Amino acid sequence: MITIYHNPRCQKSREALALLEEKGVQHSIRLYLNDEESMSAAEFEGVLDALDMDAIDLVRKNEAVWKEEYKTLELDEDEIILAMIEHPKLMERPIVVNGDRAVVARPAEKLLDVL
């Protein structure tokens, strides 16, 4: 099953979701910004493995919370993951996961790489 980590307020995320629906791809939606659907550290690590990237590469570095609280710190991988768990809006989106493969679907067409 394909999972999209989705932020309904994000234009790029809405475009990726629309493309999945246009292609008729069965998928589940994770509204990761909601407390009920927040990600665990293990889930974050699994997504990072599927993306084949380091946590710092998934951080939205222009977010105010990053600039104010984290930018000047030297953080290890686990600390960056914890920052994204505490502040999920720091995570780049949308992320589309298909098994052990994933992409940051910016632009939305990148999700075709994991279908």
C-alpha positions, -999 to +999 in steps of 0.1 A: +000+000+000+012+035-008+012+060+019+014+098+014+025+119+043+002+148+036-004+184+047-037+196+032-026+232+035+004+226+013+000+232-025+027+206-034+011+181-011-023+186-026-008+182-061+008+149-052-025+136-037-044+147-068-019+128-090-023+096-070-060+099-073-058+107-110-037+076-116-062+055-096-035+044-072-048+030-039-032+049-010-035+058+026-031+094+038-011+102+069-020+136+082+013+137+101+008+172+115-022+159+136-012+147+171-032+115+166-011+106+135+023+119+146+054+099+137+075+079+160+113+079+159+113+044+144+088+054+117+110+085+109+140+062+106+121+039+083+110+067+061+146+081+060+159+047+050+133+044+022+142+079+010+179+070+013+187+104+029+199+118+062+175+136+085+190+170+079+181+167+042+144+163+052+143+195+073+126+226+060+153+250+070+134+282+062+108+274+089+109+300+118+112+272+144+143+258+128+160+292+125+151+302+161+157+269+179+180+246+159+200+264+132+230+273+153+231+239+171+253+209+161+227+181+161+232+145+154+208+123+134+187+113+164+184+149+176+172+161+142+146+134+141+134+144+175+132+180+164+110+169+135+088+148+158+084+178+182+078+202+153+064+181+124+060+211+101+098+210+098+095+179+076+096+183+039+064+172+022+048+154+007+065+121+011+052+092-008+062+057+005+057+024-014+072-005+005+109+001+010+111+030-015+100+066-010+103+101-025+097+137-015+072+144-042+083+179-052+073+182-079+044+158-077+055+138-107+085+125-087+060+101-070+059+082-102+094+069-094+080+047-066+049+034-083 
